[in-house]
Amino acid sequence: MSKARDKGVVKLGMLGSGVVGEAVQDLILSGALKGKCSKELELVKVFTRSPAKKKWYAKQPSLFTTRPEEVTDHPEIDIVLELLGSQDEAALFSFRDHIIRAFQKGKSVVTSDKAVLAKCGKEIWSAARQYGRELRFEACVGGGIPIIRSLAEGLSAEEPESIYGIVNGTCNYILSEMKKGGKSFGAALREAQERGYAETNPEADTSGQDAEAKLILLAGVTFGLLVEPGAIYRKGIEQIHPIDFLYADRKGSSTIKHLAVARNSRGRISAFVSPVLVPYRHFSASIDGSTNAIFFKGKRSGDANGRDWNYVFVGPGAGGGPTAVAVMGDVLELAQGRSGGSSGPVGPAMSGSVSLQSEKEISAGFYLRFVVRDQTGIVAEISQILGGQGIHISEVWQLHHSRDELAGLIEHYKLSAKPSEVLPFVITLEQATVGQIQKAVEIIRRKNFILVEPVWLPMWSE
């Protein structure tokens, strides 16, 4: 602790000055937080690779540095804000080193970097405990939604059964636009990029990588489950086509949402990230645009209606403003001496009582969408293959498609077929496992009547 803090001033250093970093600077340097804290907050140093391009550089050039050590090693800084953000693995290890170095130098850390915590969380939390420092990460999940503090403090007496929801605003915006306007994935993605909801390289979002990192943190805080990226089953939204929304709507009274899910069944945590067919009666079906919604179910709170959630947290899931508010919420807590958060996941896994269910064991009803060359006996052959894997069919869905819809499929998938030769349809399945589906689809996809890689998604059930 610096002498400055003893005098009523808490000094801050910042690693990163991107969208979130700049929004945090605006809050601090504009005086917007005046009166929000019993201590005065002073921003001392900001690390960024390109200082001259930053908003506040012209007014305060001495604030900026191109050397991260000038932040982590600064003798007067009390709290380091790590807001660098990257999915590149080499960069993540560098960010990990900056955080641990800050601990070594006697500083607490607030981060918005979910990727570095998902990848290197064990080392980082261990270092926080070793050096007796605080680590806060509210801004890592849900943007402006105060979910981490709610789970770790407000719901700490609960016996959690599940945590799930829409945790990536980019995916939710794209899927919302595909449903509302019948846009292709590519067209909806371009619009998201134009509006600033998607990065120039959106792969981390659309592949589910970002949602996976957030689910790792949610499962850690909720259940104490400690896993690294790659351990959780993950599927992105790239395969979704407007035709899937037609079938979901007209035949299934549902829509499609990209969900991150973790459920506890007798100490076995079923966790996955995937597009899911969600019935309209579920609250998540109404969450559109870049908004996030996180659902929590605990045994002690119960629900007389038998719903699969007791609590819902809804709010802005992305953007500099909401994330900056979450960052500064953590800073204000630390500045006023409120401890907690440095120990990392605090659930039952810390005593080894929960484990991750393998992806092949994940069980659900499933939606399978096919685009085939129209000929007799196809459904019978597919049914036989599914039956061979012990999978039971629930329904076969087939819509009457206009010539334009079929021509659109042909154009989208670049098929060498006439509209009269193309047949899309859906088979829904009773409860099955991911392992069963994977084996069946691997056989089906090799059949000569298959024109497009089959698309399969879990179907939500309460």
NUTOR-525286 format. One record per residue: x, y, z of N, C-alpha, C in turn. Coordinates in steps of 0.02 Angstrom, whole numbers, padded with zeros to 5 digits, always signed. Atoms other than C-alpha are relative to their C-alpha. Example, Ala and Ser with C-alpha at 12.3 -4.5 7.8 and 13.67 -1.06 7.14 Angstrom:
2
+00045-00059+00000+00615-00225+00390+00045+00060+00000 -00042-00059-00003+00684-00053+00357-00039+00055+00037 
END
This chain:
462
+00042-00060+00000+00000+00000+00000+00044+00062+00000 -00041-00061+00004+00072+00169-00049-00019+00049+00055 +00015-00052-00049+00083+00317+00068-00057+00044-00024 +00054-00040+00028-00034+00408-00051-00068-00026+00022 +00064+00029-00018-00173+00288-00008-00016+00015+00073 +00010-00017-00070-00149+00321+00178-00027+00072+00007 +00021-00069-00002-00182+00505+00139-00069+00010-00031 +00066-00007+00029-00349+00468+00059+00000+00001-00075 -00004+00002+00073-00289+00450-00120+00019-00071-00021 -00016+00065+00028-00292+00285-00215+00024+00010-00071 -00030-00013+00066-00177+00285-00365-00007-00061-00045 +00015+00052+00049-00217+00185-00521+00049+00001-00058 -00039+00007+00061-00114+00118-00665-00040-00043-00048 +00041+00034+00049-00187+00053-00826+00043-00034-00054 -00031+00037+00055-00127-00081-00948-00051-00006-00056 +00047+00003+00056-00217-00052-01113-00041+00064-00004 +00039-00061+00011-00305+00097-01190-00042-00008-00063 +00045+00011+00056-00426+00020-01314-00069+00028+00015 +00069-00024-00010-00615+00039-01315-00017+00004+00074 +00016+00001-00072-00633-00012-01132+00045+00047+00038 -00047-00043-00035-00476+00076-01074-00016+00074-00008 +00017-00070+00012-00528+00239-01154-00063+00020+00038 +00062-00014-00037-00702+00227-01077+00014+00007+00075 -00020-00005-00070-00621+00200-00906+00035+00067+00012 -00034-00065-00006-00508+00351-00933-00050+00057+00001 +00051-00052+00002-00661+00455-00976-00033+00007+00069 +00033-00002-00065-00743+00408-00811+00045+00033+00053 -00046-00025-00052-00588+00447-00707+00019+00073-00013 -00029-00065+00015-00517+00599-00795-00051+00056-00009 +00052-00051+00008-00682+00687-00828-00030+00022+00067 +00028-00015-00065-00724+00688-00643-00069-00029+00012 +00067+00030-00006-00880+00582-00669-00009-00040+00063 +00005+00042-00060-00839+00478-00515+00007+00039+00065 -00008-00041-00059-00820+00624-00397-00059-00011+00048 +00052+00012-00050-00916+00587-00236-00023-00072+00004 +00020+00070+00000-00934+00402-00277+00041-00042+00048 -00047+00038-00042-00792+00351-00162+00025+00043+00057 -00026-00037-00058-00729+00401+00009+00073+00019-00011 -00070-00017+00016-00554+00405-00067+00002+00034-00068 -00010-00032+00065-00492+00511-00211+00036-00050-00046 -00033+00045+00049-00447+00411-00368+00043+00042-00047 -00046-00036+00044-00296+00467-00467+00032-00049-00050 -00031+00040+00052-00241+00392-00633+00071+00024-00011 -00070-00019+00000-00052+00391-00633+00036-00015-00065 -00037+00021+00060+00007+00296-00787-00042-00049-00041 +00036+00042+00047-00067+00212-00941+00048-00029-00051 -00041+00033+00051+00024+00083-01047-00041-00012-00063 +00029+00015+00065-00018+00076-01232+00055+00003-00053 -00052+00003+00052+00081+00037-01389+00001+00063-00044 +00004-00059+00045+00022+00193-01483-00030+00059+00038 +00028-00053-00043+00002+00336-01357-00027+00060-00038 +00019-00061+00035-00009+00478-01483-00069-00004-00032 +00066+00009+00031-00169+00405-01556-00057+00001+00050 +00051+00007-00051-00261+00404-01392-00033+00068+00017 +00043-00058-00011-00399+00526-01344+00031+00050+00050 -00023-00044-00053-00320+00595-01185+00074+00019-00006 -00072-00013+00006-00141+00603-01250+00016+00075-00008 -00014-00071+00013-00151+00784-01311-00002+00041+00064 +00007-00038-00062-00207+00845-01140+00050-00022+00053 -00043+00026-00052-00097+00732-01033+00051-00049-00028 -00049+00046+00031+00049+00660-01134+00043-00038+00051 -00044+00033-00049+00150+00620-00977-00035-00059+00034 +00037+00055-00029+00012+00500-00923+00015-00066-00034 -00006+00060+00041+00055+00377-01061+00072-00025-00004 -00066+00033+00008+00198+00253-01081-00007-00058-00047 -00002+00059+00043+00248+00118-01203+00034-00059+00035 -00033+00053-00039+00327+00014-01064-00048-00023+00055 +00046+00024-00052+00210-00096-00959+00029+00001+00070 -00032+00000-00066+00338-00101-00818-00010+00067+00036 +00011-00065-00032+00306+00084-00787-00067+00002+00035 +00063+00007-00036+00133+00031-00731+00007-00052+00056 -00003+00054-00050+00165-00135-00642+00051+00015+00055 -00054-00013-00049+00323-00071-00554-00004+00069+00032 +00004-00069-00026+00266+00106-00515-00007-00002+00076 +00000+00006-00074+00302+00133-00329-00061+00029+00034 +00058-00032-00033+00145+00237-00296-00067-00031-00019 +00063+00028+00023+00014+00137-00390-00026-00053+00048 +00032+00048-00045-00108+00040-00280-00037-00055-00038 +00042+00047+00038-00220-00043-00410+00018+00005-00075 -00013+00004+00072-00176-00099-00587-00063-00025-00036 +00058+00019+00041-00316-00107-00716+00027-00034-00063 -00024+00037+00060-00274-00243-00845-00057-00005-00049 +00054-00006+00048-00381-00201-00996+00026-00010-00071 -00034+00009+00064-00273-00265-01139-00044-00037-00051 +00048+00035+00043-00388-00397-01215+00030-00027-00064 -00025+00034+00060-00332-00525-01345-00017-00073+00006 +00010+00072+00000-00368-00704-01397+00064-00037-00021 -00063+00031+00020-00190-00734-01457+00035-00031+00060 -00026+00037-00057-00112-00866-01346+00065+00030+00027 -00063-00029-00023+00061-00787-01341-00013+00064+00039 +00017-00062-00035-00017-00621-01290-00030-00015+00069 +00030+00017-00065-00117-00706-01152+00053-00015+00052 -00053+00015-00048+00041-00772-01071+00037+00064+00021 -00031-00064-00016+00115-00597-01080-00044+00038+00050 +00046-00034-00045-00041-00525-00996+00002-00033+00069 -00006+00036-00063-00030-00661-00863+00061+00025+00039 -00062-00022-00033+00149-00607-00826-00008+00071+00028 +00010-00068-00025+00096-00424-00810-00041-00001+00064 +00043+00004-00060-00040-00470-00684+00039-00026+00060 -00038+00029-00055+00074-00579-00580+00055+00048+00024 -00051-00048-00019+00211-00447-00583-00030+00056+00043 +00034-00051-00040+00086-00320-00517-00011-00025+00071 +00008+00029-00067+00047-00438-00372+00067+00001+00038 -00067+00002-00031+00233-00459-00338+00021+00069+00025 -00019-00069-00019+00251-00270-00330-00049+00031+00050 +00044-00023-00054+00114-00258-00199-00064+00034-00022 +00059-00033+00026-00031-00204-00309-00058-00050-00009 +00059+00040+00018-00208-00271-00327-00015+00012-00073 +00013-00003+00072-00277-00300-00501-00075-00006-00013 +00067+00005+00028-00443-00269-00588+00008-00014-00074 -00007+00017+00071-00461-00352-00758-00067-00008-00034 +00059+00014+00043-00588-00360-00900+00017-00055-00049 -00028+00047+00049-00486-00495-00988-00019-00071+00017 +00024+00068-00016-00588-00655-00979+00044-00054-00030 -00040+00051+00033-00473-00747-01100+00062-00019+00042 -00061+00016-00039-00318-00732-00989-00018-00037+00064 +00021+00036-00060-00415-00789-00835-00022-00071-00017 +00020+00067+00020-00491-00936-00929+00060-00044-00014 -00059+00039+00020-00321-00990-00993+00049-00009+00059 -00053+00000-00050-00209-00947-00845-00026+00013+00071 +00031-00017-00064-00330-00928-00699+00032-00032+00061 -00029+00034-00057-00251-01058-00586+00064+00034+00023 -00063-00033-00018-00081-00973-00592-00012+00069+00029 +00013-00069-00021-00153-00799-00573-00030+00002+00069 +00030+00000-00066-00264-00839-00424+00049-00026+00053 -00051+00024-00046-00123-00937-00344+00048+00056+00019 -00046-00056-00013-00009-00785-00362-00034+00053+00044 +00037-00049-00041-00144-00671-00289+00001-00021+00073 -00001+00025-00069-00153-00782-00135+00070+00003+00029 -00069+00002-00023+00036-00800-00124+00023+00069+00024 -00024-00068-00015+00065-00611-00124-00051+00041+00040 +00050-00034-00041-00092-00568-00024-00032+00059-00034 +00030-00054+00039-00166-00461-00162-00070-00018-00023 +00068+00010+00024-00343-00440-00230-00002-00004-00076 +00013+00003+00071-00401-00490-00404-00075+00005-00010 +00071-00009+00015-00569-00427-00467-00011-00006-00076 +00010+00014+00071-00648-00477-00633-00074+00005-00020 +00071-00008+00017-00830-00420-00638-00012+00013-00073 +00010-00021+00070-00808-00347-00812+00015-00056-00050 -00018+00054+00046-00752-00515-00884-00062-00036-00028 +00060+00038+00020-00930-00586-00898-00060+00047+00000 +00063-00035+00000-01089-00501-00954+00004+00075-00006 -00006-00072+00008-01020-00326-00986-00020+00037+00063 +00022-00040-00057-01118-00213-00870-00042-00037+00050 +00041+00038-00047-01214-00354-00783+00043-00019+00061 -00040+00017-00060-01152-00374-00601-00010-00073+00020 +00014+00071-00012-01154-00563-00611+00051-00033+00047 -00051+00033-00042-00988-00612-00528-00012+00017+00073 +00012-00019-00070-01023-00513-00369-00065-00032+00026 +00063+00030-00020-01201-00578-00366+00008-00074+00018 -00011+00071-00013-01143-00759-00376+00044-00011+00061 -00049+00011-00053-00996-00742-00257-00024+00025+00068 +00021-00029-00063-01086-00638-00126-00076-00008+00012 +00072+00000-00011-01275-00616-00146-00031-00070-00001 +00028+00067+00006-01306-00798-00194+00046-00053+00031 -00050+00046-00027-01164-00876-00094-00030-00054+00045 +00032+00049-00044-01286-00966+00023-00042-00050-00040 +00040+00044+00042-01374-01050-00124+00036-00067-00012 -00027+00064+00025-01351-01230-00181-00013-00001-00075 +00012-00011+00071-01326-01199-00368-00014-00065-00039 +00015+00055+00045-01404-01314-00496+00021+00015-00071 -00019-00017+00068-01372-01219-00657+00015+00074-00007 -00014-00069+00021-01301-01061-00733+00006-00002-00076 -00002+00001+00073-01330-01022-00915-00025+00066-00028 +00029-00059+00030-01374-00887-01039+00035+00023-00063 -00028-00034+00058-01333-00771-01182+00056+00045+00026 -00056-00037-00029-01159-00706-01144+00044+00033-00054 -00038-00033+00053-01097-00645-01314-00047+00043-00042 +00044-00046+00035-01181-00490-01385+00005-00003-00075 -00009+00005+00072-01107-00513-01558-00042-00056-00029 +00039+00057+00024-01184-00685-01581-00075+00014+00006 +00071-00013-00009-01350-00628-01511-00026+00050-00051 +00021-00049+00050-01356-00479-01627-00007-00033-00069 +00001+00033+00066-01315-00585-01781-00061-00045-00006 +00057+00046+00002-01445-00718-01738-00066+00038+00000 +00062-00040-00001-01576-00585-01700-00014+00028-00069 +00010-00028+00066-01549-00504-01870-00017-00054-00051 +00017+00055+00045-01553-00672-01959-00074-00019+00007 +00070+00018-00011-01721-00709-01880-00047+00054-00025 +00046-00054+00016-01801-00538-01903-00001+00016-00074 -00003-00022+00069-01741-00500-02078+00015-00053-00051 -00015+00054+00047-01705-00670-02154+00069+00008-00031 -00066-00011+00027-01525-00614-02179+00044-00062+00007 -00049+00053-00006-01384-00735-02210+00047+00015+00058 -00050-00010-00053-01251-00760-02077+00049+00054-00021 -00049-00049+00024-01128-00661-02184-00027+00071-00001 +00029-00067+00003-01246-00514-02210-00011+00028+00070 +00011-00022-00069-01293-00506-02026+00066+00017+00034 -00066-00014-00029-01109-00514-01977+00027+00067-00025 -00025-00064+00027-01064-00370-02095-00036+00059+00032 +00038-00054-00033-01203-00265-02019+00024+00009+00072 -00026-00004-00068-01140-00307-01844+00067+00037+00001 -00065-00034+00003-00966-00249-01895-00008+00074-00014 +00012-00070+00016-01033-00088-01970-00025+00039+00060 +00029-00032-00059-01126-00050-01808+00047-00003+00061 -00048+00004-00055-00974-00089-01700-00014-00055+00049 +00016+00056-00044-01049-00247-01624+00046-00060-00011 -00045+00055+00015-00919-00361-01705+00067+00027-00021 -00068-00019+00018-00731-00351-01727+00012-00012-00074 -00019+00013+00070-00646-00346-01897+00013-00074-00010 -00006+00073-00001-00593-00525-01857-00046-00026+00055 +00050+00018-00050-00749-00592-01771+00003-00072+00024 -00001+00072-00012-00693-00773-01754-00009-00018+00074 +00004+00017-00071-00674-00770-01565-00073+00002+00025 +00070-00005-00018-00856-00718-01551-00042-00054-00034 +00046+00043+00038-00940-00817-01690+00016-00074+00009 -00018+00070-00011-00845-00978-01651-00018-00025+00069 +00016+00018-00068-00900-00975-01470+00059+00004+00049 -00059-00002-00043-00724-00947-01403-00008+00049+00058 +00011-00051-00051-00771-00789-01309-00050-00026+00052 +00051+00027-00046-00927-00872-01235+00029-00056+00043 -00032+00054-00038-00822-01022-01183+00041+00028+00058 -00040-00030-00053-00702-00912-01084-00045+00026+00056 +00046-00026-00050-00849-00829-00996-00033-00057+00039 +00031+00057-00035-00930-00997-00957+00049-00032+00049 -00050+00027-00046-00767-01058-00881+00000+00040+00066 +00001-00041-00061-00772-00910-00760-00065-00008+00038 +00064+00009-00034-00958-00930-00724-00003-00067+00036 +00001+00066-00031-00938-01116-00690+00049-00003+00059 -00047-00003-00055-00788-01078-00581-00029+00032+00062 +00029-00036-00057-00879-00952-00472-00061-00037+00027 +00062+00032-00021-01042-01051-00469+00012-00068+00032 -00010+00069-00024-00979-01229-00446+00070-00014+00025 -00069+00015-00017-00793-01211-00415+00034-00045-00050 -00028+00043+00051-00760-01305-00576+00060+00035-00033 -00061-00030+00026-00582-01273-00633+00021-00036-00064 -00019+00030+00064-00554-01308-00819+00032+00053-00043 -00032-00045+00047-00457-01232-00963-00037-00001-00066 +00031+00000+00067-00514-01183-01139+00015-00065-00037 -00007+00063+00036-00542-01337-01246-00031-00059+00036 +00030+00055-00038-00614-01443-01107-00076-00002-00007 +00072-00006+00006-00792-01380-01135-00022-00008-00072 +00026+00008+00068-00894-01433-01287-00022+00069-00027 +00013-00067+00028-00905-01281-01402-00019-00004-00073 +00021-00006+00069-00998-01243-01562-00021+00073-00013 +00016-00068+00017-01014-01075-01649-00064+00005-00041 +00063-00013+00036-01152-00998-01755+00009+00002-00076 -00014-00009+00071-01069-01003-01927-00044-00043-00045 +00039+00045+00042-01175-01149-01989-00074+00018-00003 +00071-00017-00002-01342-01069-01948-00020+00037-00064 +00025-00029+00062-01444-01023-02103-00071+00026+00014 +00068-00024-00011-01607-00921-02113-00053-00055-00002 +00049+00055+00003-01697-01083-02157-00010-00033+00067 +00006+00030-00066-01661-01146-01981-00050+00039+00043 +00049-00040-00036-01763-01001-01911-00071-00014-00024 +00066+00018+00026-01907-01047-02027-00026-00063+00033 +00020+00063-00030-01911-01224-01961-00012+00008+00076 +00008-00010-00072-01885-01170-01781-00066+00035+00015 +00060-00039-00011-02028-01045-01794-00064-00038-00019 +00062+00028+00026-02157-01134-01900-00016-00071+00026 +00011+00069-00023-02133-01311-01837+00014-00009+00075 -00020+00011-00069-02053-01290-01667-00021+00053+00049 +00019-00056-00044-02128-01128-01598+00060+00023+00041 -00064-00014-00034-01947-01084-01558+00040+00050-00041 -00051-00038+00036-01803-00973-01605+00068-00032+00016 -00068+00027-00012-01614-01001-01601+00041+00051+00038 -00043-00042-00040-01501-00927-01468+00066-00035+00013 -00066+00029-00016-01316-00952-01436+00008+00003+00076 -00001+00004-00073-01305-01011-01256+00064-00030+00027 -00053+00031-00040-01169-01049-01130-00035-00032+00059 +00040+00038-00049-01234-01183-01011+00045-00041+00046 -00033+00045-00048-01170-01267-00852-00053-00024+00050 +00049+00030-00045-01281-01387-00752+00033-00051+00044 -00028+00047-00048-01243-01487-00597-00048-00058+00011 +00040+00059-00014-01307-01665-00582+00042-00047+00043 -00036+00042-00048-01242-01750-00426+00076+00006-00005 -00073-00013+00002-01071-01671-00439+00031-00005-00068 -00025+00002+00069-01054-01696-00627-00027+00061-00036 +00020-00062+00032-01056-01530-00721-00003-00011-00075 +00009+00002+00073-01128-01536-00897+00007+00071-00025 -00014-00068+00023-01057-01384-00986+00010+00001-00076 -00010-00006+00073-01068-01329-01167-00018+00071-00022 +00016-00062+00034-01075-01178-01282-00024-00019-00070 +00028+00021+00064-01188-01197-01434-00061+00041-00017 +00067-00024+00018-01332-01127-01534-00051-00051+00026 +00051+00044-00030-01491-01198-01455-00068+00021-00025 +00070-00014+00016-01671-01211-01512-00036+00015+00066 +00031-00022-00063-01762-01112-01376-00073+00016-00013 +00072-00014+00010-01953-01113-01361-00017+00072+00016 +00019-00070-00011-02039-00944-01368-00021+00014+00071 +00023-00011-00069-02106-00969-01192+00058+00014+00048 -00058-00013-00043-01929-00958-01122+00020+00073-00007 -00016-00071-00001-01878-00783-01072+00058+00018-00047 -00059-00015+00042-01712-00795-01167-00019+00010-00073 +00021-00007+00070-01809-00806-01332-00014+00072-00018 +00017-00070+00013-01856-00622-01314+00060+00046+00006 -00059-00042-00009-01678-00560-01284+00033+00011-00068 -00025-00014+00067-01627-00475-01447+00059+00049+00002 -00055-00047+00006-01483-00369-01510+00061-00023+00038 -00063+00016-00034-01321-00359-01413-00009-00010+00076 +00014+00009-00071-01407-00382-01244+00020-00070+00023 -00016+00064-00032-01348-00521-01127-00053-00017+00052 +00045+00023-00053-01455-00625-01009+00028-00063+00031 -00029+00057-00035-01390-00745-00877-00051-00026+00051 +00051+00033-00041-01503-00869-00786+00035-00044+00052 -00028+00040-00055-01466-00949-00618-00056-00038+00034 +00048+00040-00038-01557-01090-00530+00035-00029+00061 -00025+00029-00062-01529-01138-00349-00054-00038+00036 +00050+00043-00034-01615-01272-00246-00035+00037+00057 +00029-00029-00060-01644-01164-00093-00052+00054-00016 +00049-00051+00017-01739-01029-00185-00063-00030-00029 +00058+00036+00026-01853-01154-00272-00040+00040-00050 +00046-00033+00046-01988-01113-00399-00062-00042-00005 +00063+00038-00001-02167-01167-00380-00024-00017-00070 +00022+00012+00069-02192-01158-00569+00044-00050-00037 -00043+00050+00031-02053-01283-00604+00045+00027-00054 -00044-00029+00051-01953-01162-00710+00073-00019+00014 -00069+00020-00009-01770-01197-00740+00045+00060+00017 -00041-00054-00028-01714-01030-00667-00038+00032+00057 +00030-00039-00055-01744-00932-00507+00016+00074-00009 -00024-00068+00007-01646-00775-00552+00021+00013-00072 -00021-00020+00067-01618-00681-00715+00036+00067+00005 -00040-00061+00002-01484-00549-00743+00004+00022-00073 +00003-00024+00070-01511-00444-00901+00031+00069-00004 -00030-00066+00008-01412-00297-00966+00044+00003-00061 -00044-00009+00057-01292-00228-01095+00060-00046+00006 -00052+00051-00005-01168-00365-01136+00066+00019-00030 -00062-00018+00033-01036-00270-01230+00004+00076-00004 -00010-00072+00009-00965-00098-01267+00044+00029+00054 -00046-00032-00046-00842+00018-01185-00034+00026+00062 +00034-00030-00056-00968+00107-01074-00020-00050+00054 +00020+00048-00051-01049-00042-00985+00058-00037+00032 -00058+00036-00027-00883-00133-00967+00041+00045+00046 -00036-00048-00043-00800+00024-00897-00035+00008+00067 +00038-00005-00062-00939+00038-00768+00015-00060+00045 -00015+00059-00039-00906-00142-00713+00071+00002+00027 -00070-00007-00023-00718-00110-00704+00004+00047+00060 -00005-00050-00053-00740+00045-00599-00040-00020+00063 +00034+00027-00059-00864-00044-00486+00048-00039+00043 -00051+00037-00037-00723-00162-00439+00052+00046+00031 -00050-00047-00025-00600-00018-00421-00026+00036+00063 +00028-00036-00057-00717+00077-00304-00004-00045+00062 +00002+00048-00056-00741-00080-00197+00069-00006+00033 -00068+00007-00026-00553-00102-00179+00024+00064+00033 -00023-00065-00027-00521+00083-00151-00027+00013+00069 +00031-00010-00066-00640+00080-00003+00016-00056+00049 -00024+00051-00046-00553-00072+00071-00043-00060+00007 +00043+00059-00005-00685-00203+00036+00035-00058-00032 -00038+00057+00024-00596-00368+00019-00046-00053-00028 +00038+00056+00030-00648-00527-00070+00014-00003-00074 -00010+00007+00071-00623-00598-00243+00067-00026-00020 -00067+00020+00020-00438-00641-00238+00009-00075-00003 -00011+00072-00004-00461-00825-00203-00025-00038-00061 +00023+00032+00061-00545-00860-00370-00061-00043+00013 +00059+00042-00009-00675-00998-00388-00006-00025+00071 +00009+00017-00070-00750-01035-00220-00051-00056+00010 +00051+00051-00005-00875-01174-00259+00028-00066+00026 -00017+00065-00030-00871-01357-00206+00059-00035-00032 -00057+00035+00032-00735-01407-00331+00065+00013+00037 -00062-00013-00037-00606-01327-00217+00014-00058+00047 -00011+00059-00042-00632-01483-00111-00004-00064-00042 -00002+00057+00045-00634-01595-00265-00066-00037-00007 +00063+00036-00001-00820-01636-00257-00039+00003-00066 +00033-00001+00065-00870-01591-00437+00051-00013-00056 -00043+00014+00057-00801-01642-00606-00039+00016-00064 +00031-00016+00064-00835-01602-00788-00022-00063-00036 +00025+00055+00040-00945-01721-00885+00031+00004-00070 -00029-00001+00067-00867-01774-01051-00052+00024-00050 +00047-00027+00049-00942-01692-01205-00043-00054-00032 +00038+00054+00032-00996-01860-01276-00059-00022+00043 +00054+00019-00046-01107-01886-01122-00055+00053+00006 +00050-00053-00005-01200-01720-01138-00064-00023-00034 +00063+00028+00024-01383-01764-01161-00052+00054-00012 +00054-00048+00016-01528-01670-01244-00042-00030-00055 +00034+00012+00063-01661-01680-01376+00037+00040-00053 -00039-00034+00052-01586-01629-01543-00042+00016-00062 +00027-00022+00064-01632-01538-01703+00053-00016-00053 -00046+00016+00055-01552-01608-01862-00030+00027-00065 +00024-00029+00064-01569-01508-02024+00042-00028-00058 -00033+00029+00058-01530-01588-02191-00019+00039-00063 +00015-00022+00069-01518-01524-02370+00025-00056-00045 -00017+00061+00038-01523-01674-02487-00022+00006-00072 +00024+00009+00068-01542-01721-02669-00063-00043+00005 +00065+00032-00009-01726-01769-02678-00004-00067-00035 +00010+00067+00026-01752-01955-02699-00037-00041+00052 +00040+00040-00047-01856-02092-02620+00045-00036+00051 -00033+00042-00050-01806-02182-02460+00050+00034+00044 -00052-00035-00039-01697-02046-02384-00016-00001+00075 +00018-00002-00071-01792-02027-02220+00007-00069+00031 -00006+00068-00026-01800-02216-02200+00073-00019+00012 -00071+00017-00008-01612-02233-02226+00031+00037+00058 -00025-00039-00056-01572-02092-02105-00027-00028+00066 +00031+00028-00061-01693-02166-01978+00036-00064+00021 -00034+00063-00016-01605-02334-01990+00069+00014+00031 -00066-00017-00027-01436-02253-01958-00007+00026+00071 +00011-00026-00068-01503-02157-01808-00018-00056+00048 +00020+00056-00041-01584-02315-01741+00059-00044+00017 -00059+00041-00013-01419-02406-01758+00044+00028+00055 -00037-00031-00055-01346-02281-01633-00043+00005+00063 +00044-00002-00059-01491-02306-01513-00037+00065+00007 +00033-00066-00002-01570-02138-01559-00072-00007-00025 +00070+00004+00019-01759-02119-01566-00023+00066-00030 +00027-00059+00033-01844-01998-01686-00063+00024+00035 +00060-00030-00027-01972-01878-01616-00048+00020-00057 +00042-00023+00055-02037-01793-01774+00042+00012-00063 -00030-00022+00063-01997-01759-01957-00036+00064-00020 +00029-00064+00020-02024-01577-02006+00017+00014-00073 -00012-00020+00070-02045-01527-02188-00046+00057-00018 +00038-00058+00022-02101-01357-02250-00007+00000-00076 +00005-00011+00072-02164-01311-02422+00042+00061-00016 -00045-00054+00017-02023-01205-02493-00014+00028-00069 +00008-00032+00065-02044-01079-02632+00062-00012-00042 -00057+00007+00046-01932-01088-02784+00055+00049+00019 -00050-00050-00020-01846-00929-02723+00040-00024+00061 -00035+00025-00059-01806-01008-02554+00050-00055-00018 -00045+00054+00022-01733-01162-02638+00059+00028-00041 -00054-00031+00039-01635-01054-02761+00050+00035+00046 -00045-00032-00049-01567-00957-02611+00045-00050+00034 -00042+00053-00030-01507-01118-02531+00055-00021-00049 -00049+00021+00051-01422-01169-02694+00055+00051-00007 -00050-00053+00006-01336-01001-02708+00045+00003+00061 -00038-00005-00062-01284-00997-02525+00052-00055+00006 -00045+00057-00008-01208-01170-02528+00037-00018-00064 -00035+00010+00063-01146-01157-02707-00010-00072-00027 +00017+00068+00022-01236-01316-02759-00011-00003-00075 +00011+00011+00072-01238-01385-02937-00064-00042-00007 +00064+00036+00003-01423-01432-02931-00055+00050-00017 +00058-00041+00015-01591-01366-02989-00044+00003+00062 +00045-00005-00058-01721-01305-02862-00045-00061+00008 +00044+00058-00005-01832-01454-02904+00036-00062+00026 -00039+00058-00022-01691-01572-02855+00021+00005+00074 -00025-00013-00068-01657-01497-02682-00057-00006+00051 +00050+00011-00052-01751-01550-02525+00029+00014+00069 -00019-00010-00070-01724-01472-02353-00053-00030+00046 +00047+00023-00051-01803-01552-02201+00036-00009+00066 -00028+00004-00068-01778-01574-02014-00027-00063+00034 +00020+00055-00044-01782-01725-01899+00016+00021+00071 -00013-00013-00071-01802-01694-01713+00005-00067+00036 -00015+00063-00035-01740-01824-01591-00019+00004+00073 +00010+00005-00072-01787-01882-01419+00068+00003+00035 -00062-00006-00038-01657-01878-01281+00055-00045-00027 -00058+00037+00024-01487-01930-01347+00062+00035+00025 -00063-00031-00021-01304-01895-01311+00037+00030-00059 -00041-00029+00053-01182-01789-01409+00040-00054-00035 -00039+00054+00030-01077-01946-01435-00041-00040-00051 +00043+00036+00046-01224-02037-01515-00012+00040-00064 +00013-00043+00058-01264-01889-01629+00062+00004-00045 -00061-00006+00040-01083-01870-01683+00012-00063-00042 -00010+00062+00037-01071-02053-01733-00050-00007-00057 +00051+00007+00052-01236-02051-01828+00012+00050-00057 -00011-00051+00052-01198-01888-01921+00061-00017-00042 -00060+00019+00037-01026-01953-01970-00017-00051-00054 +00022+00049+00051-01111-02098-02061-00045+00033-00052 +00049-00031+00045-01253-01994-02135+00033+00047-00050 -00030-00051+00043-01141-01857-02204+00036-00029-00060 -00035+00032+00056-01053-01982-02318-00048-00029-00053 +00048+00026+00047-01214-02033-02407-00003+00044-00062 -00004-00038+00063-01224-01982-02591-00058+00049-00009 +00055-00047+00006-01390-01891-02567+00010+00063+00042 -00013-00059-00043-01318-01768-02439+00035+00054-00041 -00028-00056+00038-01286-01599-02523+00037+00050+00045 -00026-00050-00047-01243-01496-02368+00016-00035+00066 -00017+00028-00066-01156-01540-02204-00061+00006+00046 +00058-00004-00046-01298-01585-02083+00014+00046+00059 -00005-00046-00057-01330-01455-01949-00040-00029+00058 +00035+00027-00058-01373-01517-01775+00010+00044+00061 +00000-00044-00058-01418-01418-01620-00040-00032+00056 +00042+00023-00055-01480-01461-01446-00064+00041+00003 +00064-00033-00010-01661-01417-01407-00011+00010+00075 +00007-00016-00071-01697-01330-01242-00062-00033+00029 +00058+00026-00036-01811-01417-01119+00007+00017+00074 -00002-00019-00070-01856-01363-00943-00007-00061+00045 
END
